[in-house]
């Protein structure tokens, strides 16, 4: 499919005397009805296959036991917790784009907020599974939920696993509600143009939306209030995850910088994942008129900004370890850079600190393949960041007599790959069932641009 020439909505508005509602509807709903290409089917098939392989591996792990994981004394937090923290971080970009940028009235978010919201929901669902996978007996997960029961059991609020449960359940609830409320006007647009099973589904989900003034007023108020509720979650959720580590006395973990450092890293990786998915999406479905270089420029600026904050966090950790004159702390950070995990550390530093510096140049920020490459490197680096923090801290604690080496096994790597397959599968199905770009918000932006001479 040959994509149309890149054209802003404002350009279309100047060409047509009336708002191009029909053209916007056709372009954005067209993604859902686009013929399934061999490439799409190949990607979906690979994602499903990886999920099946991960599921089979998990069943085998349940039967055999957690001994097939790479846990070795004293390292009993491994790839599962690393991947859990990684996916919680990925989920932050959607909330930032949809809630915080909405409150700041950043109009450029309108073309990417829907996909980012969907990625938030899918990332949270992916992360939640690793809480159960990590503890082994997933069917006992109800013990971590504080519900009344006749046995008089209650949860251990001192457990980091309990903190994660509250953080994930709260974040998932707000994210799903926020995502669905924003989707309702577009579901009504799709309903009025659909036939067959799609019409039944969209009719049920649109909740009788007719676009009346009263409905729009209620919808705008709901989005505003949910944005206000979701905004603190950007700071609180990953702060809670960081306290899983910072509340301990493990060398390299016991640091007050962990909360802001983790939050910045989450936004860093989340924006990178948004770029990783939206660049191919724009090219394949010819959405250059809606996802423009202006969007990529802003995404790259966020990656550059948060990359510098993450770099500052790394520097602060090393400086405070040196300045503290605490030998276990100094040894821990020395071994990060020059010990058995040095490859992971230097991979992390290159991907997260050096690679994003190319975004000081606008030509790099607006060149899709460069943005895609750097965004992919950032996601690789952020996974290794969690690997370095968790594994080096646990494997080199205070007593050298109990030091150990952790290496992920085939089971952990298979389930790790399956998490990417699960996330990708949900996103690939989503773009074929629901509008991946917020149609009503794009129309609102088009009217705004027409009224203000094309200003962003």
N, C-alpha and C positions, 0 to 999 in steps of 0.2 A: 504494500500500500504506500503510495507516494504521499507524504504529509503535505498539508497546505502551507503556503508561505506564511512565515511568522507575522502575525498581525495582532496588535493589541485590541482589546474590546473597544477602546476609545476610537481607534482607526475605523473599526466597523461602524461605530455610531456616527462618525462624521460622514461616512459614505451613505448610510441609510437614514432617512428622515425620521423613522420610528425606531424605538428600541428593538434590537434584533432578537426578540424572544424566541422565535421559531428556529433561528439559526443556532442559538445557544442550546436550545432543547435538543436539536438534531445532533449537534456535535458531542454533547456530553452524555446524552442517552445512547448515542451510537456506540460508545465503548461497551455497553452491556450487550448490544446486539451484533457486535462485530463478529464476523465468522471466526470460529475457532481455528487458529493457525497451527501448523505442525509444531512450531516453536513453543506456543502456549501449552499444547497438549504434552510436549516433551517435558517442560518445566513442571507442570502439574503432576505428571506421572512420576518424575523423579522425587518430587516432594512427598507424594503419597507413599512411594516405595521406602523412602527414608523413615517415614512415620511408622510403617509396618515393621521395618527392621528394628527400630527403637522399641516398639511395643513388644515384639518377640523377645528382645534382649532383656527388657524389664521383667517380663514373665519368667524368663530363665533365671534372672537375678533373684527374684522372689523365691523361686524353687531351691536354688543353690545356696543363696545367702549373699550378704554384702562382701564376702571374701573374694568375689570375682572383681571387685573394685580395687583400685590401687592403694587402698589405705594401708599404711604401715606406721607402726609406733615411731613418733608421737603424732603423725599426721592423720587425723580422722575427719577433717574437712577437706574435700577434694574437688574434683571437676563439677560435681553436682551443685555445691554451694557457689562455686565460681560462676557457673552458668546462670544460677538463680539471680545473683547480683547483677550480672550482665543484662539479663532481660528486664529486670526492674528498671535499670538505667535507660534502656531503649524506650521504655514506656513514657519517659518524661517529656519528650519533644511534643507529643500530641497535646498534652495539657498546657504546655507553654504556648504553643502556637494558637490553640483554640481559646484558652481562657485568658492568659496574661496579655497576649497581643490584642485580644478582643477588647480588654479593659483599656488598653492604651490606644485603641482605635487605629491599629496598624492595618490599613486596607490591603496590603500585599499578601496577607495571610489567607485571603478568601479563596484562592485557587488550590491551596494545599492543605487547608485545615481538615477537610473531610477525610482524606487519606491518612493524615497524621493521627486523627482521632481513632480511626479504625486500627492503625498500627498500635496505638496505646492499648486498646482493648485486647488485641491479639497477643501483644507482648506480656501483658499482665496474666492472661490465661496460660501462656507458656511458662512464665516464671512460677506461677502457683504450683504447677505439677512437681517442681523440683524440691519443694518442701517435703512432699511425701516420698519422692524417690530417694532423697538423702537419708531419711530415717529408716528406710527399708520396708516396714510394714505399713504401706499406704492405707490399707483398709482400717487401720486404727486411728486415722486422722481425726476422727470425731472427738478424740480425747483432748485435742488442743482447742476445742470450741467451748466457751464458757456458757453452757446451757444447763438449766436445772435438770437434775436426774435423781432417781430414787436411791442411788448408791452413795450420794453425798460427796461425790468426787468434785474437785474443782481444779482449775488449771494452775500451773506454776507461773506466776507473773514475773518471776525472776529469769525465766528462760528466754534467750534470744529468739528461739523458734516461735514463742508466743507473741513476741513483739512483731515479728514478721507476719504472723497470721492476721493480727489487727491491721497492720499497715496495708497488706495486700487486699484484704476484704474491703476495707474502706475505700481504697483507691479504685478497685474494680467496680464497686457499686457506683461511685460518682462518675467514673469514666463511661460506664455503659449507659447510665441515665443521660449524661451530657451528650453522648454520641447519638442516642436515639431521638432526643428532643430536637437536636439540630437537623436530623434526617427527615422529620415529618413533612415539611413543605415539599421536599424533593420526591418523597414517596407519593404525594398527591399528584405531582406532575407526571411521574411515571405511571401512576394508576390510570390517568386520563388518556394515556396513549398505549396502554398495554392490552393484551388479549390473553385468553387461556389462563393457565395457572399463575402467571405473573400478575394478572389483574386481581385475582382472588387474594394473593399474598399482599400486594400493595394496598388493596382496599382495606384489608384487616389492619395493616400496620399504620396506615395514614390516619386512623382514628377519626374519620369523618371530616378531615380538613377540607375547607372550602375557600380559604384565603380571605375571610372577612376581616374587617378592621379590628373587630374584637379579638379574633383569633390571633392576628399578627401582634396585637398589643400584648396579649397573654404570652405569646411565644417569645417576644423580645424580652419581656420581664423575666421569664423563666431562664433564658440563656444568660441574662445578666446576673441573676442570683446564683445560678450554678457556676458561672465563671468566678464569682466571689468565693464560693465554697471550694472550688477546685484549685484556686491559686495557692492557698497555704499547703496543699498536698504536694506541690512541686518541691517545696522546702522540707516538709515533714517526713514524707515517705522514705526518701533515700537517706535522710538524716537518721531515721530509725534503723534502717539497714546498716548504716555505718556504725551505729552504737553496738551492733552485734560484735564488732571488733574492738571499738574504742573503750568499752567498759571492762575489757579484760586487762591483764598485766603482761600479755605476750609482747616481747620486744618487737617494735615496729608497728604495733597496733594501738598502744595506749597513748593516743594523741588527740588533743582538742580540735585539731584542724580537720579531722575526718569528716564531720558533718558538711561544712561548706565545700570541702574538697570533693566529696562524693556527689553532692548535688551538681556542682559544675561539671564533673565527669559524666553524670547522667545526661545532662543537656547536650554535652559534647557528642556523646555516642548517639543520642536520640536524633539530633539534627543530621548526623552522618547517615543514619539508616534511612531517614526521609529522603535524602539526596540519592542514596543507593537505589531506592525503589522508584522514585519519580522520574529520574533521568531516562531509564528504558521505557517507562510508561508513556512519557511525552513523545518519544521517538516512534514507538510502535503504533500508537493510536492517533498520531498527528495532532497533538494538543498544544502545538507551539504558540497558538494564539491565546491560550489560557494560562499555560505554565511557561513564562517567558524568562529571558535572561535576567530580568529584574528580580524574579523570585530566586534564581540561583545565586545571584549576587548577594542577596540578603542572607540566604542560608549559609553561604561561604563566610560571610562576615561573622555570623554567630559561631561558626566552627572556629574561626580564627580567635575570636574573643575568649570563648570558653577553653580553647586550647592553651591560651596564655595563662588562664587561671589554673588549669591543671598543671602546667609547667611550674608555676609559682608554688603549687602544692608540693610537687616533687622536690623542688629546691628547699622549701621550708623543712620538709621531713629530714633531708640530709643535713641541713644546717643545725637543726635542733638536736639531732642525734650526736653531732660533733660537739656542739656547745654544752650539752648536758654532762659530758664526761662520764656517762654511765656505760661501763664496758659492754654489757650484753646488748645495749641499744646500738652502740657504735659497731660492734661485731655483726649484728643483724644487717645493718645497711651496707657494711663492707662486703658481706657475703652475697648480698643482692647483686652487686655490680661485678664481683670477681669470684663468687663461689660457684657451686654446681648449677645454679639457675641463671647464670650470667646471660645466656642467649635470650631468655625470656625478658630480662630487664632491659637489655639494649634494644630488643625489638620494640618493647613498650616505649622507650625514650625516642626512638626514631619515628615511629608511627604517630605518636601523640604530640611530640614537641617540635620535631624538625619538619616533617611532611606538610603540616598545615601552613608553614610560613610562606609558601608560594602564594597564598591568598592575599598577601600584601599588594599583589598586582591585579588590577581589574580584569585583564585579559585572561588570567587564570581562573578568576571567580566566575566568569561568564563562558568559559569553555567547558562544555558538558563532560567530555571524556576525562579532563583533568580533575574536575570536581568529583566525578564518579570514582576515579582511582584513589584520590586522597581520602574520600569518605570511606571507601573499603578498607584502606590502611588504618584509618582511625578506629574502625570497629574491631579490626584485628588487634590493634594496640590496646584498646580498652579491655578486651578479654584477657590479654596477657597482663594488664595492670592488676586485675583481680587475682590472677594466678600468682603473680609476684607477691602481692600483699599477703594472701592467705597461706601459700605453701612455704615461702621463705620464713615467715613468722613462726609457723608451727614446727617446721623441720629443724630449726636452729634456735631452741629456747635456751634456758639458763644452764642446763647441765649437759656438757658435751658427751657424756656417757650414753645419753638417750637420743642423740641426734639420729635422724633417719632421712632417707631419700625417697621422695614420692614421684612415681611415674604413672600417668593415666593409662589404664588398661583398655583393651578393645571394647569392653562393655561400656565404659564411661564415654569413650569417643563415639561409639555408635549412638548412644542416647543423646549426647551433645549434638551430633549431626541431625538426629531426629527432631531436636527442638527447632532448628532452622527450617527443616522440612515442614513441621507443623505450622510455624509462623507463616511461611511462604504459601502453603496450601490454603490457609484461611484467607490470605490477602488475594491470591489468584481467584478464589471462588467469589470473594467479595466484589471485585471489580466487574464480574459478570452478572451479579444479582442486584447490586445497588449502585447509584451514581457515585463515582469515586471523587468527583469534584462537586462542591456545593452549588447547585444550579441557581437557587434563589439568591445566594450571596454574590455570585458572579453577575447576576442581573442587577442587583443593588449597586455593585461597583460600577457597572456600565452606565447606570443612570447618574451616579456620582461623577464619573469622568466626563460625561456629556455636559453636566451642569457646571463643571469647573474646568472646562477646556482641556480635558485629558490628564489632569494632575492625578498623581497616584495618591 
